[in-house]
Amino acid sequence: MFPVRFRSQGFHPKQPVLGIVIDGVAKAYPMSELARAGAKVADDVNGRTVEVRLDEQHQTAEIFNAEGE
């Protein structure tokens, strides 16, 4: 494992996450939190609306913009 400056005690170090960067602003979505929140989560990243969709069966997630792309 590589060293990191900040480590959340609330998540296992190998917790899978889905990340996004929009114009230099980054956000991470832990899979366990997505599962708790439901199949679809709406969020705002740097002033842009995104929707995170989780497929629990396959343990994958995708991020879509406001147009669904």
Phi and psi in degrees as a GROMACS rama.xvg file:
@    title "Ramachandran Plot"
@    xaxis  label "Phi"
@    yaxis  label "Psi"
@TYPE xy
-98.1843  153.482  PHE-2
-72.1973  144.557  PRO-3
-129.212  152.66  VAL-4
-77.5132  -33.0656  ARG-5
-129.101  131.044  PHE-6
-131.492  120.781  ARG-7
-72.6505  131.195  SER-8
-76.5156  -11.58  GLN-9
-80.7294  -10.699  GLY-10
-129.6  146.429  PHE-11
-64.0215  143.519  HIS-12
-58.5323  -22.6878  PRO-13
-106.625  20.7463  LYS-14
-61.9709  122.541  GLN-15
-66.6506  139.735  PRO-16
-134.331  156.083  VAL-17
-109.848  128.18  LEU-18
-117.595  155.469  GLY-19
-143.12  145.772  ILE-20
-130.377  123.098  VAL-21
-123.64  116.178  ILE-22
49.285  43.922  ASP-23
85.7154  -3.19147  GLY-24
-101.763  122.161  VAL-25
-106.735  147.561  ALA-26
-142.544  145.58  LYS-27
-125.118  141.218  ALA-28
-121.05  104.058  TYR-29
-64.8887  136.091  PRO-30
-57.6125  -37.5688  MET-31
-63.8999  -36.2969  SER-32
-72.4901  -36.3534  GLU-33
-63.8468  -41.2936  LEU-34
-63.1112  -38.3709  ALA-35
-69.6964  -33.9362  ARG-36
-80.3691  -21.824  ALA-37
118.286  -179.349  GLY-38
-69.3913  -28.722  ALA-39
-131.717  135.783  LYS-40
-130.754  124.497  VAL-41
-92.2001  141.396  ALA-42
-150.856  169.212  ASP-43
-120.627  125.392  ASP-44
-123.966  111.143  VAL-45
54.0157  42.2253  ASN-46
83.1623  4.03703  GLY-47
-115.135  135.329  ARG-48
-79.6098  131.865  THR-49
-130.416  157.362  VAL-50
-126.678  126.676  GLU-51
-101.299  125.703  VAL-52
-116.447  125.91  ARG-53
-103.538  135.78  LEU-54
-110.283  95.1401  ASP-55
-63.8203  -35.1441  GLU-56
-59.7547  -40.7819  GLN-57
-101.154  0.0857205  HIS-58
53.0735  47.1658  GLN-59
-128.944  162.397  THR-60
-147.595  154.246  ALA-61
-133.646  154.242  GLU-62
-116.568  132.936  ILE-63
-122.633  149.165  PHE-64
-83.1336  -176.829  ASN-65
-61.8878  -24.7532  ALA-66
-86.2641  -0.825066  GLU-67
82.879  14.542  GLY-68
